[in-house]
Amino acid sequence: ERAPGMAICSPCRAAVAAGLTVVIMGGLGAAIWALVSYLRAAEDTGLYDVQVSVADQRLRVFDSVQRRWRHVCSSSANQLLAAISCEEMGFVRAINFSVTCAPDSSSGHEFFCVKESELTYGKKISTAHCPAGIPCACCEGVVCCLHADCGRRMQPEERIVGGADARQGSWPWQVSLQYDGVHQCGGSIISDLWIISAAHCFPERYRHVSRWRVLMSSIYNTPIHKNVVIGEVRTVVYHSSYLPFVDANIDDNSRDIAVLALTKPLQFTDYVQPVCLPTYGQRLVDGQMGTVTGWGNVEYYGTQANILQEAHIPIISDAVCNAPDYYDNQVTTTMFCAGYEKGGTDSCQGDSGGPFVAADSLSKTSRYRLLGVVSWGTGCAMAKKPGVYTRVSRFLPWISSAMRTYENSPGVHKMARAATA
């Protein structure tokens, strides 16, 4: 199985060119059909039910019954409404909000009103509709939500086993988690204070927070390079239902997730940026391409990479990955697989906790979202043994609750489930 680590390999250019010549005409039509289908799915299946209008920054919610958008009515809980709205859109923090006295003048357009007593973190705003399913007239006030930016990068990408060196600034949320100065795992910046990684990176022997350091802002994972920024860790929260910590003989890697708080807020630059979280309810798309990055092993028994590696791999359906010749039903609903049937490109030891990201335009701007956290696998880059990732979308309430509950609590903590109150 995969310990903290990653490896990435590139296919032969000649073979790729020959194959491309044969299939390009038929493939073009299939690609267009797939793209249209994907875009229609993103628009029609409720992947992104809350938006901030680009034109006037007004908050709106999609009415799935009448298939149209409604502006959100202001309430006495506007600050909470703004914070929960931004969270539902994949933004960790709402940095500001305002109430605009601008009644909607379009004929026949009703507002979306919420039942304040049912507003809670970790749940969709649409579940707090008041009265349920019935349009309501509204006062003038309409909430405007401003959120911290995420998922943007200032530098162009290039091409982990089967991968290639990343360019400086290509993946500005990638960090190296180091214990006593030794790289152990990867991680992803999600706010100016918080990092996401894997629970298995924090076994009993690695639970002295003062000995952890977070290296960021560089494609190198050693502090000797001038661009490296080093942060100290104040808090670690891991999922207490990660079963190998309960019993080492348990072969179930579900709930392999952790968050870390830094001692001081980060200053964002071109080389230090947060990645977006998935939107609430966002589903993975089989075959969708994503990127995995890390400093893990470049082959199973190899050495760790000196320069950050990146590889582009497709998501594999649960049905395929749970087949007897793949992982034989070891992949649970809190995980997903990504890679190629023939292997060759994969994450590996040393990549654990690092990001699997994919870009989308669900918020009208292209942003990268953290779809997965490198978790486990059999070997590295082996045929029918792809990398297995923690499915981040299943843990949004847990992440939100862990950050709020332990924001001012130094040390190592375990938390089983998200608080819904």
C-alpha positions as CSV (number, residue, x, y, z in Angstrom):
1,E,0.0,0.0,0.0
2,R,0.9,3.6,-0.4
3,A,2.8,5.3,2.4
4,P,3.3,9.0,2.3
5,G,4.7,9.5,-1.4
6,M,4.2,9.8,-5.7
7,A,5.7,8.8,-9.1
8,I,4.8,9.9,-12.6
9,C,5.8,8.5,-16.2
10,S,5.3,9.9,-19.7
11,P,4.2,7.7,-22.7
12,C,6.3,7.4,-25.9
13,R,5.8,10.4,-28.2
14,A,5.9,8.3,-31.3
15,A,3.2,6.0,-30.1
16,V,1.0,8.9,-29.1
17,A,1.4,10.5,-32.5
18,A,0.6,7.3,-34.4
19,G,-2.4,6.7,-32.3
20,L,-3.6,10.2,-32.7
21,T,-3.4,10.0,-36.4
22,V,-5.7,7.0,-36.5
23,V,-8.4,8.2,-34.2
24,I,-8.4,11.9,-34.5
25,M,-11.5,12.2,-36.8
26,G,-13.7,9.9,-34.8
27,G,-12.2,11.1,-31.6
28,L,-13.0,14.7,-32.4
29,G,-16.7,14.0,-32.7
30,A,-16.7,12.0,-29.5
31,A,-14.8,14.7,-27.7
32,I,-17.3,17.4,-28.8
33,W,-20.2,15.2,-27.7
34,A,-18.5,14.5,-24.3
35,L,-17.8,18.2,-23.8
36,V,-21.4,19.3,-24.6
37,S,-22.7,16.5,-22.3
38,Y,-20.4,17.5,-19.5
39,L,-21.3,21.2,-19.7
40,R,-25.0,20.4,-19.9
41,A,-24.6,18.2,-16.8
42,A,-22.8,20.9,-14.9
43,E,-25.7,23.3,-15.8
44,D,-28.6,20.9,-15.3
45,T,-27.8,18.5,-12.4
46,G,-27.5,21.0,-9.6
47,L,-23.7,20.8,-9.3
48,Y,-23.6,24.5,-8.4
49,D,-26.9,25.7,-6.9
50,V,-25.6,29.0,-5.4
51,Q,-24.0,31.8,-7.3
52,V,-23.0,35.4,-7.0
53,S,-24.2,37.3,-10.0
54,V,-21.3,38.8,-11.9
55,A,-23.3,41.8,-12.9
56,D,-24.3,43.1,-9.5
57,Q,-22.8,40.7,-6.9
58,R,-26.2,39.6,-5.7
59,L,-26.6,36.2,-4.2
60,R,-28.9,33.8,-6.0
61,V,-30.1,30.2,-5.6
62,F,-31.3,27.8,-8.3
63,D,-34.9,26.7,-8.0
64,S,-34.7,23.0,-9.1
65,V,-38.5,22.7,-9.3
66,Q,-39.1,25.7,-11.6
67,R,-35.7,25.5,-13.2
68,R,-34.7,29.1,-12.7
69,W,-32.6,31.3,-10.5
70,R,-34.0,33.4,-7.6
71,H,-32.2,36.2,-5.7
72,V,-31.8,35.7,-2.0
73,C,-33.8,37.9,0.3
74,S,-32.0,39.6,3.1
75,S,-32.7,38.6,6.7
76,S,-31.5,39.2,10.2
77,A,-28.9,36.5,9.7
78,N,-27.2,38.1,6.7
79,Q,-23.6,37.6,7.9
80,L,-24.3,33.9,8.5
81,L,-26.1,33.6,5.2
82,A,-23.1,35.2,3.3
83,A,-20.6,32.9,5.1
84,I,-22.6,29.7,4.4
85,S,-23.2,30.8,0.8
86,C,-19.5,31.3,0.1
87,E,-18.7,28.0,1.8
88,E,-21.3,26.2,-0.4
89,M,-19.5,27.6,-3.4
90,G,-16.2,26.2,-2.4
91,F,-14.7,29.3,-0.7
92,V,-13.4,28.8,2.8
93,R,-13.9,32.3,3.9
94,A,-16.5,35.1,3.3
95,I,-14.4,38.3,3.6
96,N,-17.3,40.7,3.5
97,F,-21.0,41.1,2.7
98,S,-23.4,43.9,2.2
99,V,-27.2,44.3,1.9
100,T,-28.3,46.2,-1.2
101,C,-31.6,48.0,-1.3
102,A,-32.2,47.1,-4.9
103,P,-35.6,45.4,-5.5
104,D,-35.8,43.1,-8.4
105,S,-37.7,44.8,-11.2
106,S,-38.1,41.9,-13.6
107,S,-41.7,40.8,-13.9
108,G,-42.7,37.6,-12.3
109,H,-39.4,37.0,-10.5
110,E,-39.8,35.9,-6.9
111,F,-37.1,36.0,-4.3
112,F,-35.6,33.1,-2.5
113,C,-36.2,33.3,1.3
114,V,-34.5,31.3,4.0
115,K,-35.7,30.0,7.4
116,E,-33.0,31.5,9.6
117,S,-33.4,28.8,12.3
118,E,-32.4,26.2,9.8
119,L,-29.3,27.9,8.5
120,T,-26.3,25.9,9.5
121,Y,-22.8,25.3,8.2
122,G,-22.3,22.1,6.2
123,K,-25.8,22.1,4.7
124,K,-27.1,23.5,1.5
125,I,-29.0,26.8,1.7
126,S,-31.8,25.3,-0.4
127,T,-32.6,23.0,2.5
128,A,-33.5,26.1,4.6
129,H,-36.1,27.4,2.1
130,C,-38.9,29.2,3.8
131,P,-41.7,28.4,3.3
132,A,-40.7,25.1,1.8
133,G,-41.2,25.1,-1.9
134,I,-43.3,28.2,-2.0
135,P,-42.1,31.4,-3.6
136,C,-42.2,34.4,-1.3
137,A,-42.4,38.2,-1.7
138,C,-39.4,40.0,-0.4
139,C,-38.4,43.3,1.0
140,E,-35.8,45.4,-0.8
141,G,-32.8,44.0,0.9
142,V,-30.7,41.5,-1.1
143,V,-27.5,40.0,0.3
144,C,-24.2,40.6,-1.6
145,C,-21.5,38.1,-0.8
146,L,-17.8,38.8,-1.2
147,H,-15.4,35.9,-0.8
148,A,-11.6,35.4,-0.7
149,D,-10.3,34.2,-4.1
150,C,-9.1,30.7,-4.6
151,G,-8.1,28.2,-7.3
152,R,-6.3,30.8,-9.4
153,R,-2.7,30.6,-10.5
154,M,-0.6,33.2,-12.1
155,Q,1.9,30.9,-13.8
156,P,1.2,28.6,-16.8
157,E,1.3,24.8,-16.3
158,E,3.7,22.4,-17.8
159,R,3.5,18.7,-17.5
160,I,4.8,12.4,-11.0
161,V,5.8,8.2,-12.0
162,G,5.1,9.3,-15.6
163,G,5.1,13.0,-14.9
164,A,7.3,15.9,-15.3
165,D,8.9,18.8,-13.4
166,A,6.4,21.6,-12.5
167,R,7.2,25.2,-13.2
168,Q,7.7,27.6,-10.3
169,G,4.2,28.9,-9.4
170,S,2.2,26.4,-11.4
171,W,0.6,24.9,-8.3
172,P,0.7,27.6,-5.7
173,W,-1.4,25.7,-3.1
174,Q,1.0,22.7,-3.0
175,V,3.0,22.4,0.3
176,S,5.5,20.0,1.7
177,L,4.8,18.8,5.2
178,Q,8.1,18.1,7.0
179,Y,8.7,16.5,10.4
180,D,12.1,17.2,12.0
181,G,13.2,18.6,8.6
182,V,12.2,15.5,6.6
183,H,9.5,15.6,3.9
184,Q,6.7,13.3,4.9
185,C,3.6,14.3,3.0
186,G,2.1,16.8,0.7
187,G,-0.8,19.2,1.5
188,S,-2.9,21.9,0.0
189,I,-3.5,25.5,1.1
190,I,-7.2,26.2,1.5
191,S,-7.0,29.5,3.4
192,D,-4.5,31.9,4.9
193,L,-4.4,29.6,8.0
194,W,-5.4,26.1,7.0
195,I,-3.9,23.2,5.1
196,I,-5.6,19.9,4.0
197,S,-3.7,16.6,4.0
198,A,-4.3,13.0,4.8
199,A,-4.9,11.5,8.3
200,H,-2.4,8.7,7.8
201,C,0.4,11.3,7.7
202,F,-0.1,11.8,11.4
203,P,0.4,8.4,13.2
204,E,1.3,8.4,16.9
205,R,5.0,9.0,16.4
206,Y,4.3,12.2,14.4
207,R,2.0,14.0,16.7
208,H,4.3,16.7,18.2
209,V,3.1,19.8,16.4
210,S,6.2,21.8,17.2
211,R,8.3,19.5,15.1
212,W,6.2,20.0,11.9
213,R,7.0,22.6,9.3
214,V,5.2,23.6,6.2
215,L,7.3,24.5,3.1
216,M,5.5,26.4,0.4
217,S,6.0,28.9,-2.4
218,S,8.6,26.8,-4.2
219,I,8.9,23.7,-6.5
220,Y,11.7,22.6,-4.2
221,N,11.0,20.9,-0.9
222,T,14.2,21.9,0.8
223,P,14.6,25.2,2.7
224,I,17.9,26.1,1.0
225,H,16.1,27.7,-2.0
226,K,15.5,31.4,-1.8
227,N,11.8,31.2,-2.7
228,V,10.8,28.8,0.0
229,V,8.4,30.1,2.7
230,I,8.3,28.1,5.9
231,G,5.3,28.0,8.2
232,E,5.0,26.6,11.7
233,V,2.0,24.3,12.7
234,R,-0.2,25.2,15.6
235,T,-3.0,22.6,15.2
236,V,-3.6,19.3,13.6
237,V,-7.1,17.7,13.3
238,Y,-7.5,14.3,11.8
239,H,-10.6,12.2,11.3
240,S,-11.0,9.9,14.3
241,S,-12.8,7.3,12.2
242,Y,-9.7,6.6,10.1
243,L,-9.7,3.0,11.1
244,P,-6.0,2.0,10.7
245,F,-5.4,4.3,13.7
246,V,-7.9,2.4,15.7
247,D,-6.6,-1.1,14.7
248,A,-3.5,-1.5,12.5
249,N,-4.9,-4.8,11.2
250,I,-8.0,-3.1,9.7
251,D,-7.7,-2.9,5.9
252,D,-10.0,0.1,5.3
253,N,-8.6,3.5,4.5
254,S,-11.8,5.4,4.5
255,R,-11.9,8.9,6.0
256,D,-8.2,9.5,5.3
257,I,-8.3,13.3,5.9
258,A,-6.8,15.9,8.2
259,V,-6.5,19.7,8.4
260,L,-3.6,21.8,9.9
261,A,-3.7,25.3,11.2
262,L,-0.6,27.5,10.9
263,T,0.7,29.7,13.7
264,K,0.5,32.8,11.6
265,P,-1.7,33.8,8.6
266,L,-0.1,33.5,5.2
267,Q,0.6,36.4,2.9
268,F,-0.7,35.4,-0.5
269,T,1.6,36.0,-3.5
270,D,1.9,34.6,-7.1
271,Y,3.5,31.6,-5.5
272,V,1.3,31.1,-2.5
273,Q,-2.5,30.8,-3.2
274,P,-5.4,28.7,-1.8
275,V,-7.1,26.1,-3.9
276,C,-10.9,26.0,-4.0
277,L,-12.9,23.3,-2.3
278,P,-15.6,21.5,-4.3
279,T,-19.0,23.0,-4.3
280,Y,-21.6,21.3,-2.1
281,G,-23.2,18.5,-4.0
282,Q,-20.6,18.5,-6.7
283,R,-20.1,15.1,-8.3
284,L,-17.1,13.6,-9.9
285,V,-17.3,12.9,-13.6
286,D,-15.9,9.5,-14.8
287,G,-13.1,10.2,-17.3
288,Q,-12.6,13.8,-16.2
289,M,-8.9,14.7,-16.3
290,G,-7.3,16.0,-13.2
291,T,-3.7,16.8,-12.0
292,V,-1.9,15.2,-9.1
293,T,1.3,16.8,-7.8
294,G,4.0,16.0,-5.3
295,W,7.6,15.3,-4.4
296,G,7.1,11.5,-3.9
297,N,9.1,8.7,-5.3
298,V,9.5,8.7,-9.1
299,E,9.2,4.9,-9.0
300,Y,8.1,2.4,-6.4
301,Y,11.5,1.6,-5.0
302,G,13.1,4.9,-6.2
303,T,14.1,8.1,-4.5
304,Q,11.9,11.2,-3.9
305,A,11.9,13.9,-6.5
306,N,13.9,17.1,-5.8
307,I,11.5,19.2,-7.9
308,L,7.7,19.1,-7.7
309,Q,6.3,16.6,-10.1
310,E,2.9,16.8,-11.9
311,A,0.9,14.4,-13.9
312,H,-2.5,14.5,-15.7
313,I,-4.7,11.5,-15.1
314,P,-8.4,10.6,-15.6
315,I,-10.9,9.8,-12.9
316,I,-11.9,6.1,-12.9
317,S,-15.5,5.0,-12.2
318,D,-16.1,3.2,-8.9
319,A,-17.5,0.3,-10.8
320,V,-14.3,-0.2,-12.7
321,C,-12.0,0.4,-9.8
322,N,-13.9,-2.1,-7.6
323,A,-13.7,-4.9,-10.1
324,P,-11.9,-8.1,-9.0
325,D,-8.9,-7.4,-11.1
326,Y,-8.6,-3.8,-9.8
327,Y,-9.3,-3.3,-6.1
328,D,-12.0,-5.9,-5.5
329,N,-14.5,-3.6,-3.6
330,Q,-11.9,-1.9,-1.4
331,V,-12.8,1.5,-2.8
332,T,-15.6,3.0,-0.6
333,T,-17.9,5.9,-1.2
334,T,-15.4,8.3,0.6
335,M,-12.7,7.5,-2.1
336,F,-12.2,7.6,-5.8
337,C,-9.6,6.2,-8.2
338,A,-7.6,8.1,-10.9
339,G,-5.1,6.8,-13.4
340,Y,-4.8,4.6,-16.5
341,E,-5.7,0.9,-16.9
342,K,-2.1,0.2,-18.1
343,G,-0.5,2.2,-15.3
344,G,2.6,4.2,-16.0
345,T,1.4,7.4,-14.4
346,D,0.5,7.6,-10.7
347,S,1.0,9.0,-7.3
348,C,3.5,7.2,-5.1
349,Q,5.2,7.2,-1.7
350,G,5.8,10.7,-0.5
351,D,2.9,12.2,-2.3
352,S,0.3,11.3,0.3
353,G,-1.8,14.1,1.5
354,G,-1.2,16.1,-1.7
355,P,-3.7,17.4,-4.1
356,F,-5.7,16.0,-7.0
357,V,-7.2,19.1,-8.7
358,A,-9.3,19.8,-11.7
359,A,-10.4,23.1,-13.2
360,D,-14.0,24.1,-13.9
361,S,-15.9,27.3,-14.5
362,L,-18.8,26.6,-12.2
363,S,-18.4,30.1,-10.7
364,K,-18.1,31.7,-14.1
365,T,-14.4,31.9,-13.8
366,S,-11.9,29.0,-14.3
367,R,-10.8,27.8,-11.0
368,Y,-9.0,24.7,-9.7
369,R,-10.8,22.7,-7.0
370,L,-9.4,20.1,-4.6
371,L,-11.3,17.0,-5.7
372,G,-9.0,14.5,-4.0
373,V,-6.3,14.0,-1.4
374,V,-3.6,11.3,-2.2
375,S,-4.4,8.4,0.1
376,W,-3.3,4.9,-0.9
377,G,-2.7,2.3,-3.6
378,T,-1.0,-1.0,-4.4
379,G,2.5,-0.3,-5.7
380,C,3.0,2.7,-8.0
381,A,1.9,3.1,-11.6
382,M,1.0,-0.6,-11.9
383,A,-1.6,-1.8,-14.4
384,K,-5.1,-1.9,-12.9
385,K,-3.8,-0.6,-9.6
386,P,-4.4,3.2,-9.9
387,G,-4.0,5.7,-7.1
388,V,-6.8,6.0,-4.6
389,Y,-7.8,9.5,-3.3
390,T,-10.0,10.8,-0.5
391,R,-13.1,12.2,-2.0
392,V,-13.0,15.7,-0.6
393,S,-16.6,16.6,-1.5
394,R,-17.8,14.0,1.1
395,F,-16.0,15.8,3.9
396,L,-17.0,19.5,3.4
397,P,-19.0,19.6,6.6
398,W,-16.2,17.8,8.5
399,I,-13.6,20.3,7.2
400,S,-15.8,23.3,8.0
401,S,-16.6,22.0,11.5
402,A,-13.0,21.1,12.2
403,M,-11.7,24.6,11.3
404,R,-14.3,26.3,13.4
405,T,-14.1,24.0,16.4
406,Y,-10.3,23.9,16.7
407,E,-9.3,27.3,15.3
408,N,-8.0,28.4,18.7
409,S,-7.0,25.0,20.1
410,P,-3.3,24.2,19.7
411,G,-2.2,20.6,19.6
412,V,-3.3,17.4,17.9
413,H,-7.1,16.6,17.9
414,K,-9.3,14.0,16.4
415,M,-12.8,14.6,15.3
416,A,-15.3,12.0,14.1
417,R,-18.1,13.9,12.5
418,A,-19.1,17.4,11.7
419,A,-21.2,19.4,14.1
420,T,-24.4,20.4,12.4
421,A,-25.6,22.9,15.0
